[in-house]
Amino acid sequence: MSKLTVVVPAFNEEDFIEGCLDRLVEQTRPIDEIIVVDNGSTDATPQIVDRYVDAHPTVTRLVEHTPGVMAARRAGFDAATSDIIAKTDADSRVAPDWAERIVAFFDSDAGTDHAALTGPVLTWDGPFYEFQRKLQTKTLGPLGDGGEIKSVHGPNYALRRTVWLRVREKLQTTDDVWEDLDLGLTLSETEHRIYFDPKVAADASCRQLRYSPWANRSYITGGIRTARGRNNDAAIRTMRIDLPIRFVMFTGMWVLFRPWDPAKRNWRLHRLLIPLERERRLVTSRRAHRVDRQDSMARGH
């Protein structure tokens, strides 16, 4: 049976990391290695993770000072020693049988033909969870029974370590791109196959979806930057077509999630009119603003 390492990038996640790690250490199939990559946290994240390190010999805290999920993911994946490397986010909560299904897939006949595995993602702290699940089931179409897919979902994917070692130098290192799309495109460009299993499930926090599409514009446009960075003309065309659709989707999710209060577990429409202060700016937002300033300076403004 293959061994499994799970990598969790974390930056100032004191409110979420316990929920993530509780799920990982309580799997139906024990995870052989859990690496939390502390990406320069200034809150209580390191102390919380260290409690898990003391209590669970499979948990390790690795410090990566270079900011951004790209650097954190690379550090964690490079440190992994297992046959399979999986990634989830610090604000995510994987299903109880997540690890078991991942290992079973890669050890199966179907798994031998695939380099990576991914699955669906819902929101654990959002409203109408059962509605989310039913809607997702209906929209999966042919993928409802599993099948080939072109990319991976950031909070919920795994790949063979041998594949990681083959593609790691082909990946982008900037933080204004989507790390999961970049990996998916790299795998496709190198003729590695990705499988989608609807039963390999993980739930993420809806916290970023509570901001307006305008506030999330640097992230929403990240798909185009990712494709451009790879000089992938087909992906650029796809991302341009996808862009207005994505803005509509983020608008719908904002209308759904902004009025929802995860702590009070209630939904009040008037919250749409109340400005929501972002606890921390996205790395993509900081980089996008810096690029805008550089372009302005180059034009002499």
Protein Blocks (a to p, Z undefined) as FASTA:
>chain_A
ZZdddddddehilkmmmmmmmmmmmcfbdcfbdcdddehiablmlmmmmmmmmmmmkbcc
dddfbgcjklmmmmmmmmpcbfbdcdddfkbccdfklmmmmmmmmmmmklmmpcbdcddd
ddfkbghkllmmmmmmmmnmmmlnopadfbdcfklccddfklmmmmmmmpcfbfkbcfkl
mmmmmmmmnopacdddfklccdddfklmmpcfklmmmmmmmmmmmmmmnopaklmmmmmm
mmmmmmmmmmmmmmmmmmpcfklopacfklmmpccddfbacfklmmmmmmmmmmmmmnoZ
Z
